[in-house]
Structure formats: C-alpha cells, structure tokens
Amino acid sequence: MIGRIHGTLITISAPKLLIDCHGVGYEVDVPMSTLYQLPAIGQLITLLTHFHVREDQQQLFGFATEAERHAFRSLIKISGVGARTALAVLSGMSVNELIQAIATQDPGALVRVPGIGKKTAERLLLELKGKLAPDLGVAQNASGKPDVTSEVIQALVSLGYSDKEAHLAIRQIPVDTSVSDGIKIALKSLSKA
C-alpha cells in the first residue's frame, strides 16, 4: 500500500523516525543498518517501506535498500516471526551476513541477535533456505561439481537484482570460488556500481 516515503527527517528516536511529508508526520520503524545511513535532521530522506497491518495496529517500516525490505518481507512470512523479530534480525546483522548464514546453515550467526534462540534460528534458516539464499550444491554442472554461477545468480535475483545486473556481477567471480564467496564478491561488485 505505501511502498516508498520521501520527506524531511524530523526526529530520530531509534528505531523510530518521524518523517514530514507535505505537513503529515509519518512514524517509521527502521533497522539499525538503515539508521546508520540517515542524513542529518532537517534533511530530505527517501526510504522504501513496508506497511504492516494487524487487527490492533498499523506500522510503517522503512529500509534504505530493496535487499533489506526483501529480507524483512521474507522473515515476516515465517510462522511465529513478527515484524519486531524481523527488525531485530536486520538490526543485528546485515543482509549479506543473513544470506551467508542461510547459505551455510549457520544457526550460530543468528543466535548472536538478541531475542533469537537456537530453535528459532534453526527454524529461520530452514524456512529461508532457497528463498533468501540458494541451496548449496544443488545445481550441478556436467562435471558433477556445483554450478556456482547459477546459484549466485539465483541469490542475487531473489534479493531483487535484475537478471542483467546478476549476470554482470558474476563476471567478477574467479573460477573455483565457493557459492558463499561468490555471493559476497557479486554483492560487493554490485554495491560499487
């Protein structure tokens, strides 16, 4: 419903921002990763948003990047994971770290996020596998080895990058690179573009 917000940053009271859009003040909850990228108070700001409606409240969540919003939306689709938990995950780790944890199925990375226990971490990794990060070693080429490029492309597309951007990014990946390292290299090259 509300996909983007553009206005003047009025106040910052982490994790909540107040943004003035033509005389209307919107309260927007943001993860710490977005909070670190904010301009000074009184400056213009543009955020991608997710409008979250429950029977007892309506909340607007803001994100600096499409990757953050996509990760947030993927997290809240999981049964038992609410918007607050999803925001905590994105505040405790970057999207790249989350993708890495999912790709390697490392619950230890998620357990470090306050409020995430071992069982919740394992459930998140299981539910997000193949949605936010590729399954490791599933796609294989003719030699029987994992097809790293197709896995990296799949991961980038699931993060909201176009096929063209994904194919350009994989040119930076050296031969014999693991899927997780390939994702890191591709994301780094895309962030420079």
C-alpha positions in Angstrom: 0.0 0.0 0.0 2.7 2.5 1.0 5.8 1.5 -0.9 8.1 4.5 -0.5 8.3 7.6 1.6 10.1 10.8 0.8 10.2 13.8 3.1 12.1 15.7 5.7 13.6 13.9 8.6 12.2 15.5 11.8 13.4 13.3 14.7 15.3 10.1 15.3 14.3 8.0 18.3 15.8 4.6 17.4 14.3 2.5 15.9 11.6 5.1 15.1 11.9 8.1 12.8 9.5 10.9 12.2 9.3 12.0 8.6 7.4 15.0 7.5 5.7 14.6 4.0 4.0 17.8 3.0 2.8 18.5 6.5 1.9 15.0 7.6 4.3 13.3 10.0 4.9 9.6 9.5 6.4 7.4 12.2 8.6 4.8 10.5 10.5 2.0 12.2 13.8 1.2 10.7 16.6 -1.4 11.3 19.9 -0.3 12.6 21.5 -0.8 9.2 19.2 1.9 7.8 19.6 4.1 10.9 23.4 4.3 10.2 22.8 5.7 6.7 20.4 8.5 7.7 21.1 12.1 6.7 21.1 14.9 9.3 17.8 16.0 10.9 16.1 18.5 8.7 17.4 16.9 5.5 15.4 15.1 2.9 15.2 11.3 3.1 13.8 8.6 0.9 13.0 5.1 2.2 11.4 2.0 0.7 8.6 1.0 3.0 6.5 -1.9 4.2 3.1 -1.1 5.6 2.3 -3.7 8.2 -1.4 -4.1 9.3 -2.6 -6.1 12.3 -6.0 -6.1 13.8 -4.8 -3.9 16.7 -2.3 -1.7 15.0 -0.7 -0.4 11.8 3.0 0.2 11.4 5.2 1.6 8.7 8.7 0.1 8.4 11.4 1.8 6.3 14.5 0.5 4.6 17.5 2.1 2.8 17.7 -0.7 0.2 15.5 -3.2 -1.6 17.6 -6.0 -0.2 16.7 -5.0 3.3 13.0 -4.8 2.5 13.0 -8.1 0.7 14.7 -9.8 3.6 12.2 -8.2 6.1 9.3 -9.4 4.0 10.8 -12.9 3.7 11.3 -13.0 7.5 7.7 -12.0 8.4 6.2 -14.7 6.2 7.6 -17.3 8.5 5.1 -18.5 11.1 5.8 -17.2 14.5 8.1 -14.4 13.3 6.6 -11.0 13.7 7.7 -7.6 12.4 9.7 -6.8 15.7 11.7 -10.1 15.4 12.4 -9.4 11.7 13.5 -5.9 12.5 15.8 -7.3 15.3 17.4 -9.7 12.9 18.1 -6.9 10.4 19.4 -4.7 13.2 21.7 -7.4 14.5 23.2 -8.4 11.1 23.5 -7.1 7.6 21.5 -8.7 4.7 24.8 -10.1 3.4 25.5 -11.7 6.8 22.0 -13.2 6.9 22.4 -14.6 3.4 25.7 -16.1 4.4 24.2 -17.7 7.5 21.4 -19.2 5.4 23.7 -20.4 2.6 25.9 -22.1 5.2 23.0 -23.1 7.5 24.9 -21.5 10.5 22.5 -21.0 13.4 25.3 -19.5 15.5 25.2 -16.3 13.4 21.5 -15.8 14.2 21.8 -16.7 17.8 24.0 -13.7 18.4 21.0 -11.5 17.6 19.2 -10.5 20.8 15.9 -12.4 21.2 16.8 -15.2 18.8 17.3 -18.6 20.4 18.8 -21.7 18.9 15.4 -23.3 17.9 14.2 -20.0 16.3 17.5 -19.6 14.5 17.3 -23.2 13.1 13.7 -22.6 12.0 14.6 -19.3 10.3 17.5 -21.0 8.4 15.3 -23.9 7.3 12.4 -21.7 6.2 14.6 -19.1 4.3 16.8 -21.7 2.6 16.2 -21.4 -1.1 14.1 -18.2 -0.7 16.6 -15.6 0.5 19.8 -17.6 -0.2 20.5 -20.5 -2.6 20.7 -24.2 -1.6 24.3 -25.1 -1.6 25.4 -27.8 -4.0 22.0 -28.4 -5.5 22.6 -27.2 -9.1 25.5 -29.1 -10.7 27.3 -28.8 -14.0 28.3 -31.6 -16.3 31.4 -32.4 -14.3 29.3 -33.1 -11.2 30.5 -30.0 -9.4 28.2 -27.4 -8.0 27.3 -24.7 -10.6 28.4 -21.7 -8.7 27.3 -19.1 -11.3 23.7 -20.2 -11.4 23.5 -20.4 -7.6 24.9 -16.8 -7.3 22.5 -15.5 -10.0 19.6 -17.1 -8.2 20.6 -15.5 -4.9 21.0 -12.1 -6.5 17.7 -12.3 -8.3 16.0 -13.3 -5.0 17.4 -10.2 -3.4 15.7 -8.0 -6.1 18.5 -7.5 -8.6 17.6 -7.9 -12.2 18.9 -10.8 -14.4 21.1 -8.3 -16.2 22.7 -7.0 -13.0 23.2 -10.5 -11.7 24.9 -11.7 -14.9 27.2 -8.6 -14.9 28.1 -9.3 -11.3 29.1 -12.9 -11.8 31.8 -11.8 -14.3 33.8 -10.7 -11.2 33.8 -14.2 -9.6 37.0 -16.2 -10.1 36.9 -19.8 -11.2 36.8 -22.4 -8.4 35.0 -20.0 -6.0 32.5 -21.4 -3.5 28.9 -20.3 -3.7 29.0 -18.3 -0.5 32.2 -16.5 -1.5 30.7 -15.9 -5.0 27.7 -14.2 -3.4 30.0 -12.0 -1.3 32.1 -11.0 -4.4 29.0 -10.3 -6.5 27.3 -8.2 -3.8 30.5 -6.2 -3.3 30.7 -5.5 -7.1 27.0 -4.5 -7.2 27.4 -2.1 -4.3 30.2 -0.3 -6.2 28.0 0.1 -9.3 
